[in-house]
Amino acid sequence: MQRGDDLPPGDPGDCPDPTAGDPERVALRRREERLRLATDASDLGLYDADAVTGEVYWSPAMRRLLGVTADAQPPPLGEVPHFVHPDDAAQVRRLFEEALAPSGAGRFFNEHRIVRPDGSVRWVRAQGQVICGGTGEERRAVRVVGALMDITDRKHAEEEARQRLAEIEDLYRNAPVGLCVLDRELRWVRINDRLAEFNGFSATNHVGRRLRDLLPSLAEAVEPGILDVFATGRPRHGVEIVGETPAQPGVTRSWVEHLLPLLDERGEVTGVSIVVEETTERRRAEEMLREADRRKDEFLATLAHELRNPLVPIRNAVEILRLQATPDPALQRVADLLDRQVQHLVRLVDDLLDVARISRGKLALRRERVALADVLDRAVEAVRPSIEGSGQQLAVSLPPQPVALDADPVRLSQVFCNLLDNASKFTGRGGSIRVDVQCEGAEVTIAVSDSGIGIAAGQLPSVFDMFAQLPMAAGSVRSGLGIGLALTRGLVAMHGGRIEARSDGLGKGSTFVVRLPQAPEAGSLSRLQRSTAVGASAACHVLVADDHADVLDSLVMLLQLHGHEVTTARDGVEAVDAASRRLPDLVLLDLGMPRLDGHEACRRIRGLPGGHRPTIVALSGWGQPGDRRRTEEAGFDGHLVKPAAPAAILELVAKALARGR
């Protein structure tokens, strides 16, 4: 007979309680009742089977766990219950048969799946006890008791954990960087194949061995950082190491290590996890980039030098044409044209070098308190010939009060010269250009607007990019290197300002807005130095040394036309010999001369006997900050970059005369 639950008790009035009047029996009954209530209320499913009669009892919790109703009958003892998952049925049958066998252990335990009537699958932990009667060959199972516990959530959590561990293990094994763990004795606990290969040994040869024993050549470089993590408990990142590994003896390799402490529940460091990223190829690539950058700088400097040398005689020739006693109007127009084009070439060379210096952070500003009006005035003067030559109208609107800036006047003038030059270039003949200045709190806004071809909306974000080229006005030919606006943005940023481009679209003009911080209200404004020719009341003896014949001849003609005495030399040795025969008032030395360069020639002239100390100025196509520093260290009084303005050279003559007096 099978039953699913206790038989309902009878009516106490009809059937007297057999335990009445017996205190021990009453206490036992109460304990049994409390146990029944506890098990019924729990999630632990209980069963009790009589092996002789086949009668089976399921607790209410058992029925809930199996998902069956109160009238469902348990299967006969000895059969695999129908609710056991088919894939687990064979295992359950084997374990139960072993437990029921006369020689069996009597206890059984298993974790398996069940299928409920609604088709859902649950995991249960089943355990039970076979109670036997008799001895020897008469020993037989008389009763089986057990319990089922729902462990579905635990099984799902374990499966998720296994998947995560598998993913982590896969990541650890296939990571593009080296990974390992060292214990407090600096023994490898684990290591991935990538790092093992880097070290030159298999992963199994690492585990259990000390770092110093396996890699003695690297231990001295690697161990200090690891020991520091053990001592402090703090991670260390970006530890750069360069050395050899057994995998490639004699080959220097580089890598970066990240050291992470592994902590136990008490917060003590039990190990160090190490991430190793090999940087040999990256460092090699960086070195190649640095070398390429150095070569580029050398190329730009050489290019500038080679371009400036032929510009010197052209610029001097222009000045000589202007100094003719009976100037021909046609020659004067030619001279003006040549002068404009020489200035344009010089500006292109300077812009190219300035962009390179800004990108490397090597361009220094010479700040002073200046008037914005003077900065704009100088920029307008520089581009006025181009604007007037195109029949364009220029209007400048300034606020009534002076605007002071803490700025490099030359570099800031370069900013607005570039913007005005661009405005003229992209505006057709007869167009208009405006410069509007407004003070807005602690800032001043300078807007350079034109009525030119405008900028398409899609091009606005890239107008300040290096080598960006915008469409030219109809009938115009593309010109320029596409670096002017990139240079302008860099110079504005160096002054603590910002610049933006605006346009309503093609054909609707454009506006470039520069915002700069105003200088505090203090001190007086300094005026920009204008390059003007300085007339000398007396002749000056000038020694000019240059290996470029046209440069030398044009300088001689220019100085002699102003009444000065000139001695020439075609290399450094000739310059020293000439100065030793008669010490001049002013010496103009090229730097890259044969036999003896300008630096050594300057030193030797400084060492000549006599109390007179001439003014010595470098006149060279080399104009980088490093070039200026070397001339200063050699004893030069100044450094002019070719092609120097004739007015600047004549100003040097006047200063040399004043110094001689």
Order of alpha helices (4+ residues) and beta strands (2+ residues): alpha-beta-beta-alpha-alpha-beta-beta-beta-alpha-beta-beta-alpha-alpha-alpha-alpha-beta-beta-beta-alpha-alpha-beta-alpha-beta-beta-alpha-beta-beta-alpha-beta-beta-beta-alpha-beta-alpha-beta-alpha-beta-alpha-beta-alpha
